[in-house]
């Protein structure tokens, strides 16, 4: 199981879709992205170049996807949510 970074989080982006609007330029290195639902289908080229990109294990398993992100479980997602200043769902 992957560990989740202890660095402070400015924004937590929860990405639910394979394709979504122009939000990539807003993401900073202090932010975190969690891919859930159909968001786990995203390719590396569809994500900003930051180090903290995670994918929810249950959604990856349900879709038989091996994402190019660190895998986290629901408990780790909750930990990330509690440490961030704001959550943005896309």
C-alpha positions as CSV (number, residue, x, y, z in Angstrom):
1,X,0.0,0.0,0.0
2,X,1.4,3.4,-0.9
3,X,2.0,6.0,1.8
4,X,0.5,9.5,1.5
5,X,2.9,12.5,1.7
6,X,2.8,14.5,4.9
7,X,3.5,17.8,3.1
8,X,0.8,20.5,3.6
9,X,-2.0,20.6,1.1
10,X,-3.4,23.8,-0.4
11,X,-6.2,22.3,-2.6
12,X,-7.4,18.7,-3.0
13,X,-8.7,18.1,-6.5
14,X,-11.1,15.1,-6.8
15,X,-11.2,14.2,-10.5
16,X,-14.3,12.1,-11.4
17,X,-14.3,12.3,-15.2
18,X,-12.0,11.2,-18.0
19,X,-12.3,14.6,-19.7
20,X,-13.1,17.9,-17.9
21,X,-12.6,21.6,-18.3
22,X,-9.5,23.8,-18.2
23,X,-8.4,23.5,-14.6
24,X,-4.9,22.1,-15.2
25,X,-3.2,25.5,-15.2
26,X,-4.6,26.2,-11.7
27,X,-2.9,23.3,-10.0
28,X,0.3,24.0,-8.0
29,X,2.9,21.7,-6.5
30,X,1.3,22.3,-3.1
31,X,-1.9,20.7,-4.3
32,X,-3.0,17.1,-4.5
33,X,-5.1,15.2,-7.1
34,X,-7.1,12.2,-6.4
35,X,-8.5,10.3,-9.4
36,X,-11.9,8.5,-8.6
37,X,-14.6,6.9,-10.6
38,X,-13.9,7.4,-14.4
39,X,-11.1,9.8,-13.5
40,X,-8.8,6.7,-13.1
41,X,-8.8,6.4,-16.9
42,X,-6.8,9.6,-17.3
43,X,-3.4,9.3,-18.9
44,X,-0.3,11.1,-17.6
45,X,-0.6,13.7,-20.5
46,X,-4.1,14.6,-19.1
47,X,-2.7,15.6,-15.7
48,X,-0.5,18.5,-14.5
49,X,3.2,17.8,-13.7
50,X,2.9,17.5,-9.9
51,X,4.3,14.9,-7.6
52,X,1.1,14.1,-5.6
53,X,-1.4,12.4,-7.9
54,X,-3.3,9.4,-6.4
55,X,-5.9,7.0,-7.7
56,X,-8.5,5.3,-5.5
57,X,-7.8,1.5,-5.4
58,X,-11.5,0.4,-5.5
59,X,-12.2,2.4,-8.6
60,X,-9.1,1.1,-10.3
61,X,-10.0,-2.5,-9.5
62,X,-13.6,-2.0,-10.6
63,X,-12.5,-0.8,-14.0
64,X,-9.4,-3.1,-14.3
65,X,-7.2,0.0,-14.7
66,X,-3.6,0.3,-13.7
67,X,-3.2,4.1,-13.4
68,X,0.0,6.1,-13.7
69,X,-0.5,7.4,-10.1
70,X,0.0,6.2,-6.6
71,X,-2.8,3.9,-5.4
72,X,-4.6,4.9,-2.2
73,X,-7.5,3.4,-0.3
74,X,-10.5,5.2,1.2
75,X,-8.8,5.7,4.6
76,X,-5.8,7.5,2.9
77,X,-8.3,9.6,0.9
78,X,-10.0,10.7,4.1
79,X,-6.6,11.6,5.6
80,X,-5.8,13.7,2.6
81,X,-9.2,15.4,2.9
82,X,-8.7,16.3,6.5
83,X,-5.3,17.9,5.8
84,X,-6.3,20.1,2.9
85,X,-7.6,23.7,3.0
86,X,-10.3,23.2,0.3
87,X,-11.7,20.4,-1.8
88,X,-12.6,20.9,-5.5
89,X,-14.6,18.2,-7.3
90,X,-14.2,18.1,-11.0
